[in-house]
Amino acid sequence: MDLSRPLYLGTSPNFFVPPPNDFAVRTTLKLFLCPSDKAGPVSGGFGVAEFGPTNYAACTGSGLNGGSPYDADGIFYANSKTRLTDITDGTSNTVALSESTLGEGEENSTPFPSGATVQTAYAFLFSGTLSDSGCQAPQRWNTSNRRGFQWVSGEYRCSSYNHYYPPNHRQPDCFSYIPSGPPERLFTAIAWRAARSRHPAGVNIVLADGSVRFVSDNIPLDTWRKLSTRTGGEVNPDY
């Protein structure tokens, strides 16, 4: 991939993935797929019939900043350059990555998508902000593309998530967008996207020290959020 190029070019609605990166976005990499999920493409667009999907996502933090990927309190917020020494909570106490389910159901759906569940569809708001009440009454589902549709993109629908919701939350994930501000942030997705899996009763996480652990769905939400922050002062969260 040529990372000096934009992921998309063109003007709405005629965006496209430019060469030479179109080959990469079409490529399905088994390394990025959980064998317990469907392990195949879930969506296409922008001149690409099928994108290479991903089950794995980087932790942006607690989501308590309104779900923005910018200036978040985790390791992998937008444009982050986090060093190990920046993780003052300790690398064995801070989540780097987790897993999330691939999407199902119709895209741009007004009713809840048929064939989907709360674990495989996401809600969308046009308000430009997220709220608990708004996320319980969304205007649309699976807007533009299904969850996990593209491994090359760092946006919340694809390869990032946060800990606002507990693992495998019983309410669908909730998305909106940044409607104004600097051009480089305009229309960026904001979200409360949970770690999700098809495993019974929990999810796998990767800590910043490289170790992998299985976390129960019943973990206290406060503890789950503490695990997501890099400098929250929680040096030994009990989980």
C-alpha positions as a printed Julia matrix, in Angstrom:
239×3 Matrix{Float64}:
   0.0     0.0    0.0
   1.05    3.57  -0.67
   0.17    5.28   2.62
   0.94    8.71   1.16
  -2.24    8.46  -0.93
  -5.77    9.1    0.34
  -7.85    5.97   0.85
 -10.57    7.47  -1.38
 -10.55    9.98  -4.23
 -13.33   11.65  -6.21
 -16.39   13.6   -5.14
 -19.63   12.41  -3.59
 -21.25   10.1   -4.58
 -18.52    9.01  -7.0
 -15.7     8.18  -4.61
 -13.26    5.46  -5.61
 -10.21    3.68  -4.23
  -7.2     4.83  -6.3
  -4.49    2.58  -7.68
  -2.22    1.09  -6.42
  -4.18    0.61  -3.2
  -7.26   -0.97  -4.79
  -5.53   -4.37  -4.77
  -4.91   -4.2   -1.01
  -8.45   -3.21  -0.07
  -9.82   -6.14  -2.11
  -7.56   -8.65  -0.37
  -8.99  -10.87   2.38
  -6.33  -11.75   4.95
  -7.11  -14.79   7.09
  -4.88  -13.36   9.83
  -7.46  -10.61  10.41
 -10.45  -12.98  10.69
 -11.73  -14.99  13.64
 -12.45  -18.62  12.7
 -15.6   -18.56  14.84
 -17.15  -15.87  12.6
 -18.11  -16.01   8.92
 -14.49  -15.4    7.78
 -15.32  -13.63   4.52
 -16.21  -10.28   2.93
 -19.32   -8.49   4.16
 -19.47   -5.36   1.99
 -18.15   -3.46  -1.01
 -18.34   -0.01  -2.55
 -16.3     2.85  -4.06
 -15.68    0.79  -7.18
 -14.69   -2.31  -5.19
 -17.0    -5.33  -5.3
 -15.81   -6.77  -1.98
 -13.5    -5.32   0.67
 -11.15   -7.44   2.76
 -12.84   -7.5    6.22
 -11.53   -7.65   9.79
 -12.65   -9.04  13.13
  -9.96   -7.22  15.09
  -9.96   -3.62  16.26
  -7.64   -1.24  18.1
  -8.78    0.34  21.35
  -9.21    4.12  21.27
 -10.1     4.33  24.97
 -13.17    4.69  27.15
 -15.41    6.52  24.67
 -16.25    9.05  27.38
 -15.19   11.87  25.03
 -18.42   11.43  23.08
 -17.04    8.58  21.0
 -14.64   10.72  18.97
 -11.49    9.01  17.64
  -9.6    12.26  18.2
  -7.9    13.15  21.49
  -9.17    9.92  23.05
  -7.73    8.34  26.2
  -6.63    4.97  24.79
  -3.53    3.87  22.91
  -4.77    4.07  19.31
  -6.72    7.34  18.94
  -6.62    9.08  15.54
  -3.16   10.31  14.56
  -1.72    8.8   17.75
   2.0     8.19  18.19
   1.82    6.41  21.52
   5.08    5.04  22.94
   5.34    2.36  25.61
   6.55    5.01  28.05
   3.32    6.94  27.43
   1.28    4.05  28.89
   1.73    5.07  32.51
  -1.02    2.72  33.71
   1.29   -0.15  32.72
   1.34   -2.27  29.59
  -0.14   -5.28  31.46
  -3.1    -3.15  32.59
  -3.99   -1.45  29.29
  -5.94   -2.95  26.38
  -4.48   -2.54  22.91
  -6.8    -4.69  20.77
  -9.93   -6.77  20.93
 -12.29   -8.54  18.57
 -15.62   -7.57  17.05
 -18.19   -9.38  14.96
 -18.62   -9.0   11.21
 -21.78   -7.28  10.02
 -25.05   -8.76   8.83
 -28.35   -7.47   7.44
 -29.32   -4.85   4.88
 -27.28   -1.67   4.56
 -28.93    1.74   4.93
 -31.91    0.08   6.54
 -34.7     2.02   8.25
 -36.2    -0.89  10.2
 -33.83   -3.16  12.07
 -32.09   -5.22   9.35
 -33.5    -8.68   8.73
 -31.09  -11.5    9.48
 -29.03   -9.35  11.86
 -28.77   -9.29  15.66
 -27.69   -6.65  18.17
 -24.23   -8.24  17.89
 -23.96   -7.83  14.11
 -25.77   -4.57  13.22
 -25.11   -0.99  14.31
 -27.35    2.02  14.83
 -26.76    5.38  13.15
 -27.76    8.9   14.2
 -27.73   12.03  12.04
 -27.49   14.32  15.07
 -23.71   14.72  14.97
 -23.53   13.66  18.62
 -24.12   10.49  20.6
 -26.4    10.15  23.6
 -27.75    7.18  25.48
 -31.32    8.21  24.68
 -30.58    8.87  21.02
 -28.87    5.53  20.57
 -32.03    3.8   21.79
 -34.02    5.43  18.96
 -31.74    5.45  15.87
 -32.72    6.8   12.46
 -30.95    4.14  10.41
 -29.01    0.89  10.61
 -25.79   -0.28   8.88
 -25.29    3.07   7.16
 -23.23    2.69   3.93
 -21.42   -0.5    4.97
 -21.66   -3.36   7.45
 -19.43   -3.54  10.51
 -15.89   -4.82  10.04
 -16.09   -4.36   6.28
 -12.54   -3.14   5.66
  -9.25   -3.96   7.36
  -7.34   -1.07   5.76
  -9.48    1.63   7.36
  -8.96    2.83  10.92
 -12.51    4.17  11.31
 -14.87    2.86  13.98
 -16.92    0.69  11.64
 -13.75   -1.15  10.67
 -10.67   -1.5   12.87
 -11.17    0.59  16.0
 -13.5     0.39  19.0
 -13.84    1.71  22.56
 -15.01    0.65  26.02
 -18.08    2.85  26.49
 -20.18   -0.31  26.3
 -19.22   -3.6   28.03
 -18.22   -6.65  25.97
 -21.05   -8.12  23.88
 -23.38   -5.37  25.06
 -27.06   -6.21  24.73
 -27.71   -2.92  22.93
 -26.38   -2.41  19.36
 -23.35   -0.23  18.77
 -24.14    3.4   17.98
 -22.57    5.7   15.37
 -22.79    9.29  14.2
 -20.32   11.7   12.56
 -18.48   15.0   13.01
 -20.63   17.54  11.06
 -18.39   20.61  11.29
 -14.88   21.8   12.13
 -11.49   21.41  10.43
 -11.71   19.82   6.94
  -9.51   16.9    7.97
 -12.05   15.92  10.64
 -15.25   16.62   8.74
 -17.63   13.63   8.53
 -15.31   11.42  10.57
 -17.28    8.66  12.3
 -17.81    8.88  16.04
 -19.07    5.8   17.84
 -19.67    3.74  20.91
 -18.52    0.44  19.44
 -18.15   -2.54  21.74
 -15.81   -5.5   21.73
 -17.94   -8.39  20.45
 -17.42  -12.04  19.61
 -19.18  -15.29  18.8
 -17.48  -16.98  21.77
 -19.66  -17.94  24.75
 -19.76  -15.3   27.5
 -16.83  -13.06  26.61
 -14.17  -11.67  24.29
 -10.44  -11.97  23.78
  -8.28   -8.92  24.39
  -4.64   -8.16  23.63
  -2.9    -6.11  26.29
  -0.14   -3.64  25.48
   2.47   -6.1   26.78
   1.44   -8.53  24.02
  -0.43  -10.99  26.23
  -3.89  -12.31  25.32
  -6.68  -12.79  27.87
 -10.32  -13.79  27.79
 -12.62  -11.26  29.5
 -16.11  -12.13  30.71
 -19.16  -10.23  29.53
 -19.9    -9.72  33.23
 -16.83   -7.6   33.92
 -17.87   -4.44  35.84
 -18.21   -1.55  33.39
 -15.99    0.71  35.51
 -13.19   -1.87  35.43
 -13.64   -2.38  31.68
 -13.29    1.35  31.08
 -10.23    1.6   33.32
  -8.53   -1.1   31.25
  -8.97    1.03  28.12
  -7.09    4.13  29.26
  -3.35    4.67  28.93
  -2.89    7.32  31.64
  -5.93    6.98  33.89
  -3.98    6.24  37.05
  -5.43    2.73  37.4
  -2.26    0.65  37.73
  -3.87   -2.64  38.74
  -7.53   -2.93  37.72
  -9.09   -6.06  39.21
 -10.54   -8.25  36.45
